[in-house]
Structure formats: structure tokens, C-alpha cells
């Protein structure tokens, strides 16, 4: 039953109450918590029986009236726990109010037992341990992203089974690109899950296709799309400078054709579900001498653009389907033969019906099962077509994964969700169970949850960093349609858009997302736990509606349940002065809002765990802020401290991320920073007249990302004194800005270093001889004046794992020798503002190179490179011309 996900979350909260010694329950309260826990055990038992095909019970439990009554009781109990904990934290020194808090909590637990008593009157208590999910991962030697990092480089898996249809689309796109004048429109029509987006994405990213076009953009059209936002999305991908201007819709329609007319273009308009979309945007694609191609994907044949050609996306045949299934199951046919499981082939192919999404989900579902006849039989007997596969994929998720998965329905369909943001939100919402032992923290578990959902094919990684870590993700379109609705039906979340009505649900709104700037109707704000706004009003127009809604939230008395306020990307929202009344706020996301200040009352948010003010104009925080004991992640925007006295390791003992902090004192640097033992990500800028000595990181053995900038007040680089990082096995990302006082050896770097950036290091000796010995290095960026010599040599065998190399503003660099066998894995090379470099014979040795980016390089150099690349090479060459070049910091 759908209520199971709520029962699971509530059960875990009560378990935490019982086992957390810091809470120190009185015997009376503890006894009532145990009674409530037993009640939840009985509810879970009832739900399991209903799930096991007890038809009469299933009808009874799943009746709308019964479901609503149960969910209301569960949600009320959930709120009661949060309010109890917040009141307890605030009233710990007031005996009488603490007594009242216990009385109120006891009463609320008794009310919960009474409200749910009719459902379970004939059930016997289960053992208390049965409430918890036995599959929750335990402490282990967690390697970040180890299960899925190989997917980053597995590009061929996306093509399996789709080869013929990819070939057909390539032919239409190339033909359209070469016809000139009128833009060629290709409509791809196919049912949900048929692979339309996958085919379009494969073609969009192919090197041979990129060569045909000067500019490309990919946009998504929902049923309630806004023309202006669609045009801003498009123009952002074509010219970021124009996109930052506050342009009205008519101005965008005037600017876009001028941009597109500068060369041949490829535009993908994905998942169209609005009949009026083409009439609304077709004027931005007028006839050009260069020509262009627009690919439209849609589930509805009636939405294909009449003026163009139509490609009907067909189901995969049996051979294609089976190849894709084996790929997603990550198994060979021989192994299936050996396991006596080949007999299921016919049933699997019939159930999936040639739909790639069904095949992928079936592969993910069975990959989590043992290779036994009984396990596979149980799965196959319970599904029928795509709907059944979707339902069973969700049903088979461990209970601790279900809230994490459903939460993704809060995000707009097809939006790319930053992994950083998602992980922090899962933790702030309380979806991740803390461990009682081991070095793992909630964020480690959240990453493991994410990996499990990716392996089960329930969510997909959209963008990868080339060090093998995921950057953004999303739900497949059809999966989003099904499960976003499911999450709304059980009151888990609500979407505020033009179709929203508070009267359609009998349940209070607990998690709310806004997609557009429409007035708020009547809501039950007093039960709201989270507010996430995607009303970005793109293109520099301030958002006022979110501010008015925040004022409404503040006016309610029951603020102990409100945990998440995420306004990332909302332009200049106004925060209420009474922010301090949000007693249980765990997450405050203001990244890229460009706001100028925070309310002073933010310093009293004692439950705050994450503050993100990156890409804002906030330059100060109240001193009281640094006394918040629960802080885990701070993303700042250059806030400067003249003294480190406010940084207490005793208070900030949970801090894992400290980014964007500037320090203008030499006093107590090593003594202070070396005590933050939980730090995993550290980004600091030092404004110190003399050199800064980096010898304190050796005590931060959990650190995996370190960014140090040493500068003078004038903006010039200042010296850095480095000591060895060789004992820091977890440190994989290192960024250094500032002159290094002595030559370095490869042995001083972390042994597992994956990404290294050097800027203004003023190295006189060729660094490639030493850096080439780093065995795990994936990304190397040599920025402005990092190297001031003339020659660089990459010897045979150097850089065995390097995928990305960027050489920027190396003024003296004129000769690059790459020996055969060097850089065997290099995929992307960017050369920017290296004006002394006249030849690139190294290109002949870069056999794995896929993309060469030339930025602000002389035209004759670009012509020379194109000449030596014209003999059948698979390298895509892209030219950028930016004036002036952005500073390399």
C-alpha cells in the first residue's frame, strides 16, 4: 500500500528516539514511544497482508476514506515528533516547560494509537525490530561512486538496440543540414518509453553531427510551458552573455534569429506535450542561407510539425531487445545458460514489448535479484507490460529508498538535478538513517542510496564529471509522470502550478514545489515541511510571489516542522526578517539568487545544517551564526574573516563542507583549521601579504577536495608553501592558485589524486614530467601563468588515466612534444590564449581524442589544426572567441 513509505519514515524516527542517548527520554515517555512503535509494527503487518493478495483486506485498506484517515494520523504523529524535539532543544533549561512538552507529546502519541486502533484491532504485536528495514546498508569501507563510476565512460551502452533508428535520424539530420535556406523539421513520434529522447541525445552528441553545426541547443516543452522561459533556455545555450540581460519575450524573439543566423544550427525540442508550441516559437527559425535542423520529440502523432518529416520510433525487435537487456543486466548470455535462466527469454521479451524503458527497468529489477529460478519467476509472474514493470520496480525498492525516490517527483520533469543539491536535501528531510558506528555519515549513505537507484535504473545520470562522479540526474519522463502523481496522491508532496487546487486533496500539503509565478490558493501552511521554488523567472526578473508565500508561512504558529527552504536560482527573493522563527530549519538554499543580505535572525537557527549562498552578493554573516552546532555544509561567496576566533572546532564539529570563505589573518590558521576533523570539502582564499603555509591538511584525513587561493589585496597571486599530501589517500581533487616557492615532485601529491588545477603557480620547469607519473589523474588544468616555460614534454606512458587537459593563457608555451604511448586516454583538450604556440604535431599522438576546443587562438592556428585533422580524424574541433578572456582564478 502507498502508506508504507510514510510508515517506514515514522518508524525510523521513533527508533532514533529510543536509541539516542542525547534525547534522554523519561521512563513514561519512553514507554509511550514503545507503544506507538508497536502500533506502527501492526500497521506495517496489515499493509504487508494487504500486499499479499488478500483481496478483501486490500479493498478495505485501499479505499479512499481509509487511506486518507491513516495518512492523516501518520502525518500528525510525524509532526508531533518534530515539534517535541524542537521544543525539547529550546526548553532544556526550563523544567516546567520541559514537563509540559512531555505531557503534550504523550497525549499526541495516545491520540495516534486511538485513531489507528480500528484498523488493527485483531492484530498481534510484532517484535520491535521488525519495524526497521533489515537491508539498510551497514558500515563499510565506502568508496565514493565506486558502483557507478564506470558508467561515465560507457557511452556505447546507450546505443545498444537503437543502432538502426539512430542511423535513420542521422540521415535525416545530415540531409536537412545540407539543404540550406528553410530549417528542416524532423518530428520523432513514439509512445512513452520508446527511446525517442535517447535516440535524439545520441545523435545530438555525435562528433560527426557536431561538425555540421555552428550552434546547438536542447530544450524541453511541458504541457504548461512558458514561451519566454523556453526562449531563455535556448539563448542561454547559444550565448550566455545575452541570456543574463533582463529581456522580454518580444526582445528574445528578435535576438534569437540573429544568433541562429550566424551559422548552421541544431535545436532539439524534447517531449512536446503542448499543441500550441510550434506556433509560439516557429518565428525564431526563419529561412537562413546557412540552414538549420529542429528535432521535435513527442508521444502524440497530432503534435508532429506538419511542415517537416516524421520519424515513427518503432519498438525494438527481439534481437535488439535482448541485446539491450543483457547490457543493462550486465551479464552474458552464456552465464544465463549456466544458470538455467534462458528459459525466461521469451517471457521477458513479451512483457517488455520492445520498449527500451521497459527493458532497462526489467534489467535493473532483475539485477537486484539472485540468479535463481524462483527469484526470476516471482518477478516475471507479477508484471504485465510497462505499467506492471514500473509498479514492481517501485514495490521492490527497500523501504529506505522509497522516500528518496518519490522526492525526485518534486523537481520539474526533465530538469537536471545537481547531485550535490539532491544529497543535501535527502539528509535535511530526514530520509537517511544515521549509523551508530563506523566512519560513515548520512551523506555517505545518501550517496549509496543514489547509486542503488541508478543501478536499478529508476533514475538516470545526465551529466558526469570526467573523474567518474555524477554531476546531474533526473527521472525518465514516463517514470516522472507516474511517480510524481503517486507522491501527490499520498500527500507526500504537492506541485503548485496552474492545475493545482488545494481542494482536490483531503491531506495537508507537506512538501511544496512551485514552478510558475501564479498566485497561491488556500493551503494548509501549518503542516508544511519543505518549500522548493523553481519559479526562476529566467533572464533577470525579480521574483515576488515566493516572498509573499514565505510571509504566509511565518504567520503560522506551528513552525517546528518546517525543515527545508530551497530558492536556488530564484532571482532576488525577499527573505522575511523573522527567519529565526523557523525553529527546525535544516536547509537554506539561496545559490544563484543574487540576493544582497541575510536577516540577522539567521544566527538563531540552531537546527540549520546546510547554508548555500554561493553566487550571491552576501558578504557578511552575524557572529552568532558560527555558534550553530549542527552545521554540516557551508557554501559561501567570499565572506571574509579578519579573525578565526569565531571558528570553534568544538561548536562546528560536524562541518563537512566549508567553501567560499576568505581569511585575512595569519594568526591561528594551522591551529584552527587542523581541528575540523570531519571536513571533506574545503575551499579557502587567503589574503595575506606573505606566503601561506599549507601544512595543516595532514590532520584532515577525510578531506577529498581542497581548493587554496593565495592572493594579495590587489588581486595578484601570493606564494604558497606546500608540504606533502602523500598520506592523504581520500584527497582526490586539488586546486592551487598562487606561486609555488620550490619545484615539486610527483611524490608530494595525494596517491589517488583525480583532478588537479594549477593557476598562477609560475612554474619554470616543465611540470609534465612529474605530473605524468600520477596514476589516477583524470583531469589536469594548467591555467594562467601556471607554467612560464616554453616547452612541454609528455613521455611515453605518462598520464595513463588522463581524460581532460586544459592549457590556458600560457604565454611562453611554444613547443609541445607528445611521445607515442603518452596520454592514451585523453578525450578532451582545450587550448586557450596560448599565442606563442604555432604548431600542434602532438595531435598525431592523441589517438583517443574526441574534442579539441580552441579558445581565443589565432585564426591561422585554427586553420593549421583543421588541416592536419582533415584526414578522416574523429576529433571534433570547436572554436570559441571571447573578448576579453575571463580571468583564470
Residue pairs with C-beta under 8 A, 6 or more apart in sequence:
1 47
1 50
1 51
1 61
1 62
1 67
2 67
2 486
2 489
2 490
3 43
3 47
3 67
3 70
3 71
3 74
3 490
4 44
4 47
4 399
4 402
5 399
5 402
5 403
5 406
5 490
5 492
6 71
6 74
6 75
6 78
6 490
6 492
7 40
7 43
7 44
7 47
7 74
8 44
8 133
8 399
8 400
8 402
8 403
9 78
9 403
9 430
9 431
10 40
10 74
10 77
10 78
10 81
11 37
11 40
11 41
11 44
11 131
11 132
12 132
12 400
12 433
13 78
13 81
13 430
14 33
14 36
14 37
14 40
14 81
14 131
15 37
15 131
15 132
16 433
16 434
17 23
17 25
17 33
17 81
18 25
18 30
18 33
18 34
18 37
19 436
23 85
23 88
25 33
26 102
28 102
28 106
29 102
29 105
29 106
32 105
32 106
32 109
32 110
33 109
34 128
35 109
35 113
36 77
36 109
36 112
36 113
37 128
37 131
38 125
38 126
38 128
39 112
39 113
39 116
39 120
40 131
41 125
41 126
41 127
41 128
41 130
41 131
42 120
42 123
42 124
42 125
42 126
43 70
43 116
43 119
43 120
44 126
44 130
44 131
45 120
45 123
45 126
45 130
46 57
46 61
46 119
46 120
46 123
47 61
49 57
50 57
50 58
50 60
50 61
50 62
51 58
51 395
60 66
61 67
61 119
66 119
67 490
68 506
68 507
69 115
70 116
70 119
71 490
71 491
71 507
72 115
72 506
72 507
72 508
73 112
73 115
73 116
75 491
75 507
75 508
75 510
75 527
76 108
76 111
76 112
76 115
77 108
77 109
77 112
78 561
79 527
79 558
79 560
79 561
80 105
80 108
80 109
80 112
81 105
82 560
82 561
82 563
82 584
83 105
83 558
83 560
83 561
84 101
84 104
84 105
84 108
85 584
86 560
86 583
86 584
86 607
87 97
87 101
87 560
88 98
88 101
89 606
89 607
90 583
90 606
91 97
91 98
91 101
92 98
133 398
133 399
133 400
135 398
135 400
136 398
136 400
136 433
137 445
137 448
138 435
138 438
139 435
139 437
139 438
139 439
139 440
140 438
140 440
142 440
142 444
142 447
142 448
144 447
144 469
144 704
145 447
145 451
145 468
145 469
145 470
147 451
147 452
147 454
147 455
148 451
148 454
148 455
148 461
148 470
149 468
149 469
150 468
151 157
151 454
151 461
151 464
152 461
152 464
152 465
152 466
152 468
152 469
152 470
153 468
157 327
157 328
158 198
158 201
158 202
159 166
159 202
160 320
160 323
160 324
160 327
161 316
161 320
161 321
161 323
161 324
161 327
161 356
161 359
162 195
162 198
162 199
162 202
162 316
162 320
162 324
162 356
163 320
164 320
165 195
165 199
165 311
165 313
165 314
166 199
166 202
166 203
168 311
169 186
169 188
169 199
169 200
169 203
169 295
169 311
170 203
170 206
170 208
170 209
172 184
172 186
172 309
172 311
173 184
173 186
173 203
173 209
173 212
173 266
173 293
173 295
174 209
174 212
175 184
176 183
176 184
176 185
176 186
176 291
176 292
176 293
177 184
177 212
177 213
177 264
177 266
177 291
177 292
177 293
178 212
178 291
179 291
180 288
180 289
180 290
180 291
181 287
181 288
181 289
181 291
182 287
182 291
183 285
183 287
183 288
183 291
183 292
183 293
183 294
184 291
184 292
184 293
184 294
184 308
184 309
185 293
185 294
185 296
185 305
185 307
185 308
185 309
186 293
186 294
186 295
186 296
186 308
186 309
186 310
186 311
187 296
187 297
187 298
187 303
187 304
187 305
187 308
187 309
187 310
187 311
188 196
188 199
188 200
188 295
188 296
188 297
188 298
188 310
188 311
188 313
189 196
189 298
189 299
189 300
189 301
189 304
189 310
189 311
189 312
189 313
190 196
190 297
190 299
190 312
190 313
190 314
191 299
191 355
192 299
192 357
192 386
192 477
192 478
192 481
193 355
193 356
193 357
193 358
193 386
193 476
193 478
194 313
194 314
194 315
194 355
194 356
194 357
195 313
195 316
195 355
195 356
195 357
196 270
196 271
196 297
196 298
196 299
196 313
197 270
197 271
197 297
197 477
198 356
199 313
200 268
200 270
200 295
200 297
203 209
203 295
204 216
204 218
204 266
204 268
204 295
207 850
207 851
207 874
207 875
207 876
208 874
209 266
210 216
210 876
210 878
211 876
212 264
212 266
213 263
213 264
213 265
213 266
213 292
213 293
214 262
214 263
214 264
214 265
214 290
215 238
215 259
215 260
215 262
215 263
215 264
215 265
215 266
216 237
216 265
216 266
216 267
217 233
217 234
217 237
217 238
217 265
217 266
217 267
217 268
218 237
218 267
218 268
218 270
219 230
219 233
219 234
219 267
219 268
219 269
219 270
220 233
220 269
220 270
220 271
220 413
220 414
220 415
221 230
221 269
221 270
221 271
221 272
221 273
221 274
221 277
222 271
222 273
222 274
222 412
222 413
222 414
223 273
223 274
224 274
224 497
224 498
224 499
224 515
224 516
225 274
225 277
226 516
227 249
227 280
227 281
228 248
228 249
228 252
228 538
228 539
229 536
229 538
230 281
231 249
231 252
231 253
231 256
231 281
231 284
232 243
232 247
232 252
232 538
232 539
233 538
234 256
234 267
234 284
235 242
235 243
235 252
235 255
235 256
235 259
236 243
236 538
238 256
238 259
238 260
239 259
242 255
242 259
243 538
243 539
244 539
244 540
245 539
245 540
246 539
246 540
246 541
247 255
247 539
252 539
253 283
253 284
256 284
257 283
257 284
257 285
257 286
260 284
260 285
260 288
260 292
261 286
261 288
261 290
262 290
263 290
264 290
264 291
264 292
265 290
265 292
265 293
266 292
266 293
266 295
267 285
267 292
267 293
267 294
267 295
268 294
268 295
268 297
269 277
269 281
269 294
269 295
269 296
269 297
270 297
270 414
271 297
271 298
271 299
271 413
271 414
271 477
272 296
272 297
272 298
272 303
273 298
273 299
273 300
273 303
274 303
275 302
275 303
277 303
278 296
278 305
285 292
285 294
294 305
294 308
296 303
296 304
296 305
296 308
298 304
301 310
304 310
314 354
315 353
315 354
315 355
316 324
316 354
316 355
316 356
316 359
317 354
318 349
320 354
321 349
321 352
321 354
321 359
322 345
322 349
324 356
324 359
324 360
324 363
325 348
325 352
325 359
325 362
325 363
326 332
326 333
326 336
327 363
328 359
328 360
328 363
328 364
328 367
328 457
329 363
329 366
329 367
330 367
331 371
333 342
335 371
336 342
336 345
336 371
339 371
339 372
340 373
341 371
341 373
341 376
344 376
344 377
344 380
347 380
348 362
348 380
351 358
351 362
351 380
351 383
351 384
351 385
351 388
351 389
352 358
352 359
352 362
352 386
352 389
353 385
353 386
355 386
357 386
357 476
357 478
357 479
358 385
358 386
358 389
360 457
361 389
361 390
361 393
361 457
361 458
362 383
362 389
363 457
364 393
364 455
364 456
364 457
364 458
365 379
365 389
365 392
365 393
365 396
365 456
365 457
366 376
366 379
367 455
367 456
368 396
368 455
368 456
369 375
369 376
369 379
379 392
379 396
382 388
382 392
383 389
383 391
383 392
386 478
390 478
390 479
390 482
390 483
393 456
393 457
393 458
394 402
394 405
394 458
394 483
394 486
397 405
397 456
397 458
398 452
400 431
400 432
400 433
400 449
401 449
401 452
401 453
403 429
403 431
403 492
404 426
404 431
404 432
404 446
404 449
404 450
404 453
405 453
405 458
405 459
405 483
406 483
406 486
406 487
406 492
406 493
407 425
407 426
407 429
407 431
407 487
407 492
407 493
407 511
408 417
408 422
408 459
408 474
408 475
408 480
408 483
409 475
409 480
409 483
409 484
409 485
409 486
409 487
409 488
409 493
410 484
410 487
410 493
410 495
410 511
410 513
410 530
410 532
411 417
411 474
411 475
411 513
411 532
411 534
412 513
412 515
412 534
413 475
413 477
413 480
413 481
413 484
414 474
414 477
414 480
415 474
415 534
416 462
416 463
416 472
416 473
416 474
417 472
417 473
417 474
418 471
418 472
419 450
419 469
419 470
419 471
419 472
419 473
421 566
421 568
421 589
422 450
422 473
423 443
423 446
423 447
423 450
424 443
424 587
424 589
424 609
424 610
424 612
424 633
425 532
425 564
425 566
425 587
426 432
426 446
426 449
427 442
427 443
427 446
427 586
427 609
427 610
427 632
428 563
428 564
428 586
428 587
428 609
428 610
429 511
429 529
429 530
429 563
429 564
429 586
430 563
431 446
432 442
432 443
432 445
432 446
432 449
433 442
433 445
434 441
434 442
434 445
435 441
435 445
439 702
441 656
441 678
443 632
443 656
450 459
450 470
450 473
453 459
454 460
454 461
454 470
454 473
458 475
458 479
459 473
459 474
459 475
459 476
459 479
460 473
460 474
460 475
460 476
461 470
461 471
461 472
461 473
462 471
462 472
462 473
462 474
463 470
463 471
463 472
464 470
464 471
465 471
465 779
466 778
466 779
466 803
466 804
466 827
466 828
467 732
467 733
467 754
467 755
467 778
467 779
468 754
468 778
474 480
475 483
475 484
484 495
487 493
488 494
488 495
488 505
490 507
491 505
491 507
491 508
491 509
491 510
492 510
492 511
493 510
493 511
493 512
493 513
493 530
494 500
494 505
494 509
494 510
494 511
494 512
494 513
495 512
495 513
495 514
495 515
496 512
496 513
496 514
496 515
496 518
496 520
497 514
497 515
497 516
497 518
498 516
498 518
500 521
501 521
502 509
502 521
502 522
502 523
502 524
503 522
508 524
508 526
508 527
508 528
509 523
509 524
509 525
509 527
509 528
510 527
510 528
510 529
510 530
511 528
511 529
511 530
511 531
511 532
511 564
512 523
512 528
512 530
512 531
512 532
513 531
513 532
513 533
513 534
514 531
514 532
514 533
514 534
514 535
514 545
514 546
514 549
515 534
515 535
516 535
517 535
517 537
517 543
517 544
517 545
518 545
519 545
520 545
520 548
520 549
520 552
523 552
525 552
525 553
525 556
526 556
526 557
526 558
527 558
527 561
528 553
528 561
528 562
529 561
529 562
529 563
529 564
530 562
530 563
530 564
530 565
530 566
531 549
531 550
531 553
531 562
531 564
531 565
531 566
532 564
532 566
533 543
533 546
533 566
533 567
533 570
533 573
534 569
535 543
535 545
535 546
535 570
536 543
536 569
536 570
536 571
537 543
537 570
537 571
540 571
541 571
542 571
542 572
543 570
543 571
543 572
543 573
544 574
546 567
546 570
546 573
547 573
547 574
547 575
547 576
550 565
550 573
550 574
550 575
550 576
551 576
553 559
553 562
554 576
554 578
554 581
554 582
559 581
559 582
559 583
559 584
560 583
560 584
561 584
562 582
562 584
562 585
563 584
563 585
563 586
563 587
564 585
564 586
564 587
564 589
565 582
565 585
565 587
565 588
565 589
566 587
566 588
566 589
567 573
567 589
567 590
567 593
568 589
568 590
568 591
568 592
568 593
568 612
569 591
569 592
569 593
570 593
571 593
571 594
572 593
572 594
572 595
573 590
573 593
573 595
575 595
575 598
575 599
576 599
577 599
577 601
578 599
578 601
579 585
579 598
579 599
579 601
579 602
579 605
580 599
580 601
580 602
580 603
580 604
580 605
581 601
582 605
583 605
583 606
583 607
584 607
585 605
585 607
585 608
586 607
586 608
586 609
586 610
586 630
587 608
587 609
587 610
588 602
588 605
588 608
588 610
588 611
588 612
589 610
589 612
590 611
590 612
590 613
590 616
590 618
591 612
591 613
591 614
591 615
591 616
591 635
592 614
592 615
592 616
593 615
593 616
594 615
594 616
594 617
595 613
595 616
595 617
595 618
596 616
596 617
596 618
597 617
597 618
597 620
598 613
598 618
598 621
600 622
602 608
602 611
602 621
602 622
602 625
603 621
603 622
603 623
603 624
603 625
603 627
603 628
604 624
605 628
606 628
606 629
606 630
607 630
608 628
608 630
608 631
609 630
609 631
609 632
609 633
609 654
610 632
610 633
610 634
611 631
611 633
611 634
611 635
611 636
612 633
612 635
613 635
613 636
613 637
614 635
614 636
614 637
614 659
614 660
615 637
616 637
617 637
618 636
618 637
618 639
619 637
619 638
619 639
619 640
620 639
621 636
621 639
623 646
626 646
626 647
626 648
626 651
626 652
627 648
627 651
628 651
629 651
629 652
629 653
629 654
630 654
631 652
631 654
631 655
632 654
632 655
632 656
632 657
633 655
633 656
633 657
634 655
634 657
634 658
634 659
634 660
634 661
635 657
635 659
635 660
636 659
636 660
636 661
637 660
638 660
638 662
638 685
639 660
639 661
639 662
640 661
640 662
640 663
640 664
640 687
641 647
641 661
641 662
641 663
641 664
641 665
642 664
642 665
643 665
643 667
644 663
644 665
644 667
644 668
644 669
644 672
645 668
647 672
647 673
649 672
649 675
649 676
649 677
652 676
653 676
653 677
653 678
654 678
655 676
655 678
655 679
656 678
656 679
656 680
656 681
657 679
657 680
657 681
657 682
658 676
658 679
658 681
658 682
658 683
658 684
659 681
659 682
659 683
659 707
660 683
661 683
661 684
661 685
662 684
662 685
662 686
662 687
663 669
663 684
663 685
663 686
663 687
663 688
664 686
664 687
664 688
665 688
666 688
666 690
666 692
669 686
669 692
669 696
670 693
670 695
670 696
673 682
673 696
673 700
674 696
674 697
674 699
674 700
675 699
676 700
677 699
677 700
677 701
677 702
678 702
679 700
679 702
679 703
680 702
680 703
680 704
680 705
680 730
681 703
681 704
681 705
682 697
682 700
682 703
682 705
682 706
682 707
683 705
683 706
683 707
683 735
684 707
684 708
684 709
685 709
685 710
685 711
686 692
686 708
686 709
686 710
686 711
686 718
687 711
687 712
687 713
688 710
688 718
689 712
689 718
690 718
690 719
691 710
691 718
691 719
691 720
691 721
691 741
692 708
692 710
692 718
692 719
692 720
692 721
692 738
693 721
693 723
694 708
694 720
694 721
694 722
694 723
695 721
695 723
697 703
697 706
697 725
697 728
697 731
698 723
698 724
698 725
698 727
698 728
700 728
701 727
701 728
701 729
701 730
702 730
703 728
703 730
703 731
704 730
704 731
704 732
704 733
705 731
705 732
705 733
705 734
706 731
706 733
706 734
706 735
707 733
707 734
707 735
708 720
708 735
708 736
708 737
708 738
709 735
709 737
709 738
709 889
710 717
710 718
710 719
710 720
710 737
710 738
710 739
711 717
711 718
711 737
711 738
712 718
717 737
717 738
717 739
717 759
717 760
717 762
717 785
718 738
718 739
719 738
719 739
719 740
719 741
720 736
720 738
720 739
720 740
720 741
720 761
721 741
722 736
722 740
722 744
722 748
723 748
724 747
724 748
725 731
725 734
725 748
725 749
725 750
725 753
726 747
726 748
726 749
726 750
726 751
728 750
729 750
729 751
729 752
730 750
730 752
731 750
731 752
731 753
732 750
732 752
732 753
732 754
732 755
732 776
733 753
733 754
733 755
734 749
734 750
734 753
734 755
734 756
734 757
735 756
735 757
735 759
736 757
736 758
736 759
736 761
737 759
737 760
737 761
737 889
738 760
738 761
739 760
739 761
739 762
740 761
740 762
740 763
743 763
743 764
743 765
744 767
744 770
745 770
746 770
746 771
746 772
746 773
746 774
749 756
749 774
751 775
751 776
752 776
753 774
753 776
753 777
754 776
754 777
754 778
754 779
755 777
755 778
755 779
755 780
756 771
756 774
756 777
756 779
756 780
756 781
757 779
757 780
757 781
757 783
758 767
758 781
758 782
758 783
758 786
758 787
759 781
759 783
759 784
759 785
759 786
759 888
759 889
760 783
760 784
760 785
760 786
760 888
761 785
761 786
761 787
762 785
762 786
762 788
763 786
763 787
763 788
763 789
764 788
764 789
765 789
766 787
766 789
766 791
766 792
766 793
767 782
767 786
767 787
767 792
768 792
768 793
768 794
768 798
769 793
769 795
769 798
771 777
771 780
771 799
772 794
772 795
772 797
772 798
772 799
772 822
773 798
774 799
775 800
775 801
776 801
777 799
777 801
777 802
778 801
778 802
778 803
778 804
779 802
779 803
779 804
780 799
780 802
780 804
780 805
780 806
781 804
781 805
781 806
781 808
782 806
782 807
782 808
782 810
783 806
783 808
783 809
783 888
784 808
784 809
784 810
784 887
784 888
785 809
785 810
785 811
786 810
787 810
787 813
788 810
788 811
788 812
789 812
789 813
790 812
790 813
790 814
790 815
790 836
791 813
791 814
791 815
791 816
791 817
792 813
792 815
792 816
792 817
793 816
793 817
793 818
793 819
794 816
794 817
794 818
794 819
794 822
794 823
794 842
795 819
795 822
796 819
796 820
796 821
796 822
797 821
797 822
798 819
798 822
798 823
799 805
799 822
799 823
799 825
799 826
800 824
800 825
801 825
802 823
802 825
802 826
803 825
803 826
803 827
803 828
804 826
804 827
804 828
804 829
805 823
805 826
805 828
805 829
805 830
806 829
806 830
806 832
807 813
807 829
807 830
807 831
807 832
807 834
808 830
808 831
808 832
808 833
808 834
808 855
808 888
809 832
809 833
809 834
809 885
809 888
810 834
811 834
811 835
811 836
812 836
813 834
813 836
813 837
814 836
814 837
814 838
815 837
815 839
816 837
816 840
816 841
816 842
817 842
818 842
818 845
818 846
819 845
820 845
822 845
823 845
823 846
823 848
824 847
824 848
825 848
826 846
826 848
826 849
827 848
827 849
827 850
827 851
828 849
828 850
828 851
828 853
829 846
829 849
829 851
829 852
829 853
830 852
830 853
830 854
830 855
831 837
831 840
831 852
831 853
831 854
831 855
831 857
832 853
832 854
832 855
832 856
832 857
832 885
833 855
833 856
833 857
833 885
834 857
835 857
835 858
837 857
837 861
838 861
838 864
839 864
840 861
840 864
840 865
840 868
841 868
843 849
843 852
843 865
843 868
843 869
843 875
844 868
846 875
849 875
850 874
850 875
850 876
851 875
851 876
851 877
851 878
852 865
852 869
852 875
852 876
852 877
852 878
853 877
853 878
853 879
853 880
854 861
854 862
854 865
854 877
854 878
854 879
854 880
855 879
855 880
855 881
855 882
855 885
856 880
856 881
856 882
856 883
856 885
857 879
862 877
862 879
865 877
866 877
869 875
869 877
